[in-house]
Each structure stands twice: as C-alpha cells, then as structure tokens.
Amino acid sequence: MTNNLARRQFFQIAGAAALWPRGTTQGATVPASNTRARLFPGCCAYSYDTYLQAGKMTMEEFIVKAVDFGLLGVDMTVYYLKSTDPAYLVGLRHLAFKNGVAFSGVGAGTDMCLADRAKRGEAIADIKKWADATEWLGASHLRVFGGELPPGATTEQGVQWVVEVMKPACDYCARKGITLGIESHAGITSRAEDILEILRRVDSPYAGCNLDITHFPERYYENIEMCVPYATHTHIRDHFDNGEPIDLDRIWQIFVKGEYKGYMSAEYEGKEDCLTGTPKLIEKIKAMCRKYSSV
C-alpha cells in the first residue's frame, strides 16, 4: 500500500505534464510553466545516415560537428551507436559535455502497433533497453514509433495496442526522469487525432509527441498545431514528404503560440549530399530560432 501511494504521489508532482496542454493536467495540479516559448536549434544524427551507416562518420565526429554549426543539442539516433555498453555511452556523454553540447534526446526504432501480445512484450523490453541507454547518455527524452496498422486491423485496435506498450514503458522511463515521445510518422500516427488519443489513454506526464512536422499526409499545419501542446521534441525539414515547401515562418509561429520549449532538430533527407545539405537546413533553423525565440 505504501509503495502504491508513493508511486501515485510521484506522478502527481513530477513536473509539467506532457499529456495535457501547457500548465494543466487531468486530476493533478502542477506548477504553472513560463508562457514564453524557447526554441533551440539542434540536429538529428539521422541527417548523416548515409555516412554513419557506411562508417564514414562516427558519432563522436557528429557531436563535434555540432560545435562547428553552433548548435545547442543533438539527437542521438541509436542505429549508429557501437554498443549499449555503459562505458561507451558515458564516453559519448563526456565528449558532449567537454564540447558544450547537450543531447536533446535519443531516437530508437521500436514500433508499438503490434497485434501479437508476445511481440508487444518484446517492444516493451526493447524500449526499456533504450531507456537504460538514454540514462547512461544523460538525455531526458527517448523517441519511439507507433508503427504500421496490420492488415485488417481497425484504428481503434491499433491505438489500444500502442497504449498497451507505451503505458508500462512510460512508467519505466518515468523512474529515470525520461520522457517517452511517440513520433508523428506513418501508419497509426499519421493523424493528430490518433496521436492525441494514444496520449490521453497513456495518461502520463512522461508521455508526449516527438513531432516530426513533415509526415502528415494532409491538413499539414492543422495537424502540427494540434500536436504542438503535447510536443516533447521536434524534427524539422523544409519540405513535406510530397516535396511541397514548408512555410517555416508559419511553423515557428505555431510553436510560439503553443508555448513550446525545446529543440527544433534538423533531420535532413534531401537529394543533395547531406554534408552540404544539412548545414543549409541548420542555418534556416538557426535563423528562425533567433527570430522567434530568445536563442
């Protein structure tokens, strides 16, 4: 009984809830957050996917690049980590500290929309593994995916399967002070309404949306605006998936209106070589952050 009470009290007082719009929660009072948006330029390791996958760039070199670009943080996509050995992860953490670079988060490839109960159990275990790695890296955010809806399954079923994975995973992450962000991507997370329903059911201040602004198939700006109050990390490109240019001024205005505080991380996937394309995207992001925030 005592442990259960302590657990409930922990969730009631644990910071501003990511689930509910800024400064509000369901059935709990939290300190009001500052209403001023804080938008920080960052970059996802995935921007250099072709070089990191081929071994032409290391994660250490990626961290040092952030200094050259004048970035405040980088997103450490796990596909490129050499191992989950604590000594290796702590080494990356120390390198980032020595260079004045924060880890805005860690990105894992775990999918949660799984019809098979055993597979959902494996997904929970996988998220826990990456939560441990996130803790060793000293980051406070872990990104995962909803996943594709299996053939013949309904959206309602898919939402519930995701919740059954994400809820216990959030409980585990919360004990480490790590927020779990479900990415707006394809499949079950291609609509803001379904993302918000998942977060409503998970009902944790340590659950949020890793808001990739490019992947909504329609009503782009409306979907983005719906998700911003629940955004815990953000991926930025300058074109939507169909090639249509993104109005970055409009995007930043939406984030300011939503009182977002966090990283606007470049995730370059253009046709130009990433060694020259990524810096161009980063400069656009830095200019927008200077224009609309205190950074």
Summary of the structure (lengths in Angstrom):
residues: 295
radius of gyration: 18.3
end to end distance: 46.6
largest distance: 58.9
contacts: 999
relative contact order: 0.16
helix: 48%
strand: 18%
